[in-house]
């Protein structure tokens, strides 16, 4: 597709991906391709996932970085895992 994954953070229930794409690529085509391919690979590597009707939700969020810097996007993605870990730690200390 001519894309490059610059950065990625896998969360328990979603994924943050910073991708550079050619301007001619439709975003819905990119998202469908990513979800379809990763579903195929995951089901091949983990056969028990074949029992699940759909692995990915049909929804997604896209943000262009024209109005913010690339560094801001990278920092946001890096911070996601730390934020999730802090939240998980605070929940486990209260339970």
C-alpha positions as CSV (number, residue, x, y, z in Angstrom):
1,X,0.0,0.0,0.0
2,X,3.0,2.3,0.2
3,X,2.6,3.0,3.9
4,X,5.1,3.1,6.7
5,X,4.3,2.3,10.3
6,X,6.3,4.9,12.2
7,X,5.1,4.0,15.7
8,X,2.6,1.6,17.3
9,X,1.4,0.9,20.8
10,X,-0.8,-2.1,21.5
11,X,-3.3,-1.6,24.3
12,X,-5.6,-4.2,25.9
13,X,-8.6,-3.2,23.8
14,X,-7.3,-1.0,21.0
15,X,-4.2,0.0,19.0
16,X,-2.5,3.4,18.4
17,X,-0.6,3.5,15.1
18,X,1.2,6.4,13.6
19,X,1.3,5.7,9.8
20,X,2.7,7.7,7.0
21,X,0.6,7.1,3.8
22,X,0.7,8.4,0.3
23,X,-1.8,11.2,-0.2
24,X,-3.6,9.1,-2.8
25,X,-4.5,6.3,-0.5
26,X,-8.0,6.3,0.9
27,X,-8.0,6.0,4.7
28,X,-10.9,3.5,4.8
29,X,-8.9,1.3,2.3
30,X,-5.9,1.4,4.7
31,X,-7.9,0.6,7.8
32,X,-9.7,-2.3,6.1
33,X,-6.4,-3.6,4.8
34,X,-4.8,-3.5,8.3
35,X,-7.8,-5.0,10.1
36,X,-8.2,-7.7,7.5
37,X,-4.5,-8.7,7.3
38,X,-4.0,-8.7,11.1
39,X,-7.2,-10.7,11.6
40,X,-5.9,-13.3,9.1
41,X,-2.5,-13.5,10.7
42,X,-3.8,-13.7,14.3
43,X,-6.3,-16.4,13.4
44,X,-3.6,-18.4,11.6
45,X,-1.2,-18.1,14.6
46,X,-3.9,-18.6,17.3
47,X,-6.5,-21.1,15.9
48,X,-8.8,-20.6,18.9
49,X,-9.5,-17.0,17.6
50,X,-11.4,-18.6,14.7
51,X,-14.3,-19.1,17.1
52,X,-14.7,-15.4,17.4
53,X,-16.9,-13.9,14.7
54,X,-15.0,-10.6,14.4
55,X,-11.7,-9.6,15.9
56,X,-12.0,-5.9,15.2
57,X,-14.7,-3.4,15.7
58,X,-15.8,-1.6,12.5
59,X,-15.0,1.8,14.1
60,X,-11.7,3.7,14.0
61,X,-10.4,7.2,14.7
62,X,-8.1,9.0,12.3
63,X,-6.2,12.3,13.0
64,X,-4.2,14.1,10.4
65,X,-1.1,15.8,11.9
66,X,-1.2,18.9,9.7
67,X,-2.1,21.0,12.7
68,X,0.1,19.4,15.3
69,X,3.7,18.2,15.1
70,X,4.9,14.7,14.4
71,X,6.7,14.8,17.8
72,X,3.4,15.5,19.6
73,X,1.9,12.4,18.0
74,X,4.9,10.2,18.8
75,X,4.8,11.4,22.5
76,X,1.1,10.8,22.8
77,X,1.5,7.2,21.5
78,X,4.4,6.5,23.8
79,X,2.5,7.9,26.8
80,X,-0.5,5.6,26.2
81,X,1.1,2.5,27.6
82,X,2.5,4.3,30.7
83,X,-1.0,5.8,31.4
84,X,-2.6,2.4,31.1
85,X,0.0,0.8,33.4
86,X,-0.5,3.5,36.0
87,X,-4.3,3.0,35.9
88,X,-3.9,-0.7,36.2
89,X,-1.5,-0.3,39.2
90,X,-3.9,2.0,40.9
91,X,-6.8,-0.4,40.4
92,X,-4.9,-3.3,41.8
93,X,-3.7,-1.4,44.8
94,X,-7.3,-0.6,45.7
95,X,-8.6,-4.2,45.3
